[in-house]
Amino acid sequence: MTEGIYYILLSLLTPNHGYGIIQSTMEMTDGRLELGAGTLYGAINNLLEKGWITLHSEEKESRKKKEYVITRIGRAALEDEIGRLTELLENGKRLKKAPAETERFSEAGGEHHG
């Protein structure tokens, strides 16, 4: 899962529209990740096709603002990604704390001989 998709799904834990998703993502990443409209709407179409999000509501007047929300399938994918990211972070922290262990691991050509 890309970082953009991850933040889009987080933004859709409650119903949200395109501009709101962009704002939420900017807020969560302190401005580091700014989704362009083309990227966002391409991702939304992809997520709709996968069944990870669904159309929540649509304003019929003016600009036809659409709100989307995450589905049960999308929530499961998000939970899987959170689990994957947690594992990455835990492994990184664990190995960072044990430099001698890491050095023995890399000197052995990637095999652990602890």
N, C-alpha and C positions, 0 to 999 in steps of 0.2 A: 504494500500500500504506500502510495506516495505521501509526502508530508502535506501537500495540498488537500488530497482526499481525506486524510486523517482530520485535518482542521475543519473541512466542510462538514464531515459527519458529526464532529463535536458541536459545531454551530447549529446543527439540525436536531439536537436532542430535544429542543423545543421548536415549534414552527417558526420559520424564518424565511425571508425573501432574499433575493440576490444581493442587493446592496447591504442588507443586514449581515449576510454571510461574510462579505468582504470586510465590513466593520468589525465583526466578531473575531475574525482571523487576525486582523491587524492588532486588535486589543490583546488577544491571547499571546501573540508573539512579540509584543512591544514594538510593532511596526516592521519587524524583520521580514515577514512574509506578506506580500501584497499581491493578492490574486487579481489578475486582469480580467475584465469582463468576458473576453473570449475564452480564456482558460476556464473560468468558473462555469460558464454555460455549457461548454463542452463536457466538463466533468459532471454537471447536473444531468445532462442527457445520458451519459454513460451510467451514472448511478440509478437513474430511472429505469434504464434497460435491464440492469442487474437486479432490480427490485430492492435495492438498499435504501432508497428514499421513495417517497410518494408525494403527489401533489396534495397539499392540505387544503388550500383555498385559492380562489382566483377572483380578483376585483374585475368586475365586468366593465366598469366605467373607466375613463381616462386611459392610463397606460397599461391596464391589465396586469397589475402587480400580482405575481404568483408567490405563494408561500409553500415551502416544502417541509417535510418532516422525515426523520429517520424511521425505517421500518424495523420489524423484529429481526429480519435477515441482516439489515445494515447494522443494527446494534450488536448482533453476534459477531459480525466481521470486525467491528470496532473493538469489542472485547478481546477478540483474538489478537488484534494488533497491539492493544495495550499490554497483553501478556507477553508478546514477542519483544516489545520495547522494554518492558520490565526486566526480562531475561538478559537482554543486551546490556542494560544499565548495571544490573547486579554483577554480571560477569566482568564488566569493565572495572567496577569498583573493587571487586575481589582481587582481580589480577594486579590492579594498580597498587594495592596494599601489600602485595607479596612480590617485590621485584626480584628477589633471589630465586623464587620459584619460577617466575616468568623467564629469567635468564637461563635456568637449567632446561626449561621447556624448549626455548628457541635454539639453544646450543645442541640439543638432541635432534634437531631437524624436525621439530613439530611433534615429537613423541614425548610423552611424559614418562620420566624415569625417576619419580620422586621417592 
